[in-house]
Amino acid sequence: MKAGNIVTMNPVHFLLNMASLISYPIIMRPLLERTLPISKKEFDAIMADREAAILKTLFLK
């Protein structure tokens, strides 16, 4: 945060945000696969794309 690479916030909030963004789709996978009109392969591709989305959400360029 001091270096300006991360949005300034309470470090606890940063860790909670990171944990939530990473774990929620994994925990919810069975429900999401049943309710969203996507295949398991498409879900895996979406999860791969989330890496960039999570980094963009948590870190500044």
N, C-alpha and C positions, 0 to 999 in steps of 0.2 A: 504494500500500500504506500509506503514511504517513497518507493522508487517510481510510483505512478503507473504501475502495470496492472493494478487491481483497483476497482472502484473503491473509494474510501467508505468503509462501513465498520461496524463492530465485528471483530474477527469471529466471534461466535456465530453471527448472522451469516458471514461468508461460508463458514464450515457447514452450517445447516443448509444453506442454499445449494452448495456443491453436493452434499450427501443426498438431498432431495431430488435434484436434477438427475443424478446418476441412478439412485435406487428405485425411484417411483415406477418408471416403466418396467423395470425388471420384476418388481413385486407384483405389478398389475398385469403382467403379460397374459396370463390365462384369461382374465376378464376382457382385456383389450382385444385379444385375438377372436373372442366370441362375439364382441359387439361391433368391431370395425370391419368393414368389408375388404379385408386384406388377407393375403396368404401368409404363412409362416416365413416364406422367403422375403416377401415385401416388408414384413415386420422387422426382420433381421437387417434389411437394407436401411430402414428408417432409423434403427438403433445405431447403425454405423454412422449415419449422417448426424446423429445427435452429438457426436464428439465435437464437431466444429461448432454446432449451435451452443453447446455448453461452454466451450472456451470463449466464444464471442460474448456470451452473456456475462461471464464472470471476470474476464480479463479485458483490459483496454489494449488497443494496438499502439 
